[in-house]
Amino acid sequence: MAGWEFQHSVYTNAKRNDVWNYWSNMDNHARMEPGIDRIELDGPFETGTTGRTVTKYYTLEFELAEVSVGNHFTTIGRTPDKLGFLSFTWSFESEGRGARMTQKIEAKGPQVGVYLDEFRKMEKAAVIGMARLVEELDRLTKTGQNKE
């Protein structure tokens, strides 16, 4: 089975628990990620809950495949051809006075090569989006709005 993988890490001055509380709230994903209208969950933020990412152009179904509160979570959905899987894993680690966030994106399936241009766009968007997320978390930390 063909595959593609991307991983990127950033540091924020926010504490790990504050980062977790902010980023495990799917409303914040929709607010921070251009092009996403909303993210809907069919239950609590825990392993096995399903949901969807809604944009102007498409709706993608996903499942919270693994949630370790305060540490990491993984969402898994289908590739556009429905023959493979696309997963997004976010992990959070305390580092110094703040936290390190890592996003890993993986695609597996027989047609992954067809979507490489789209995946490369995702890589660039992930780096920009994570920088924007750090700015927001650092702003909230500085203003005291992001408390454990």
Sequence and secondary structure as in RCSB ss.txt:
>XXXX:A:sequence
MAGWEFQHSVYTNAKRNDVWNYWSNMDNHARMEPGIDRIELDGPFETGTTGRTVTKYYTLEFELAEVSVGNHFTT
IGRTPDKLGFLSFTWSFESEGRGARMTQKIEAKGPQVGVYLDEFRKMEKAAVIGMARLVEELDRLTKTGQNKE
>XXXX:A:secstr
  EEEEEEEEEESS HHHHHHHHTSHHHHHHHSTTEEEEEESSSSSTT EEEEEESS EEEEEEEEEETTTEEEE
EEE TTSSSEEEEEEEEEEETTEEEEEEEEEEESTTGGGGHHHHHHHHHHHHHHHHHHHHHHHHHHHHT    
